[in-house]
């Protein structure tokens, strides 16, 4: 079972990142903020990705 541990960790990370991405987009949409040139989704993705990279050991 230890062979599947990296896959399980990657799956949990992907699910968590997806949830954070959609919640952040939902909040931003309710607030009404827009990034310049309509790049709101790309900006949120970059921020979530960047913080995910910082959290790696």
Buried (B, 14 or more C-beta within 10 A) or exposed (E): EEEEEEEEEEEEEEEEBEEBBEEBBEEBEEEEEEEEEEEBEEBBBEEBEEEBEEEEE
